Amino acid sequence: MSNIENPFTFTQGNSPLLVSMPHSGCDLLAGMEQRLTDEAKQLPDTDWYIPELYDFLATLKVSVISANYSRYVIDLNRPIDDKPLYSSKTTGLFPEILFTENPVYLAGKQHSAALKEQIKQDVWQAYHSVIAAELARIKAKFGYAILFDAHSIAARVPMLFSGTLADFNFGNNAGASCSPTLLTKLAEVVASTDYSQVCNGRFKGGYITRAFGQPDENIHAIQLELSQATYLTDDSAAYQLDSDKKGQVSALLKQLIESLLTAEQ
């Protein structure tokens, strides 16, 4: 097998912050689309338009890493040993079901064991190695580092949670992955708006937040799970960006990032 190329896009900045976008990718491996169900081919569980929502990051000199491959290739926000992160139902390192609980693959068309090992090395390890190295570089330069893991999800996903999700869902692994003052600053920004929010609700932070957040070592990690109702058109199944909604939510996201950049450590 040849190496899997370009698993992510990385831009190094000059600030204490790294933004990670592990579920924004839409690329598939060669020949993979033919192995997917018709529903899965639409990539419905993608964190749609995350790079576009955060298109201001370059102006703030923030480091950014975003996945190029779809989470159906491999889920970068799961541990490499695939141990469950939540006691409730969820999807794994190599998802075989969609959030609708329907299959990702046609019968018998999942990744082979050999391909899984290659993907772990060429995609998962590569992505996480860059995060580790960049956080170490940032900490060496600024004395601390902050990792902001940027996600989005449909407002209603019965398999994962009941009812409708809040607009902004922050998680710091129930307080274990970052200084409480950082989470408080984010919550205060959203509290001044009409958007709803919750901290450490259904989404407390996935593997990236939990693995890299070491506040005792001056490395802080926070996850934001943003409701897609805040920026997609009302026809959510079309996965189309609503320009008016996008403008409003991006302005607020910029305020959130700026609050982290100005936070005292």
Order of alpha helices (4+ residues) and beta strands (2+ residues): beta-beta-alpha-alpha-beta-alpha-alpha-beta-beta-alpha-beta-alpha-beta-alpha
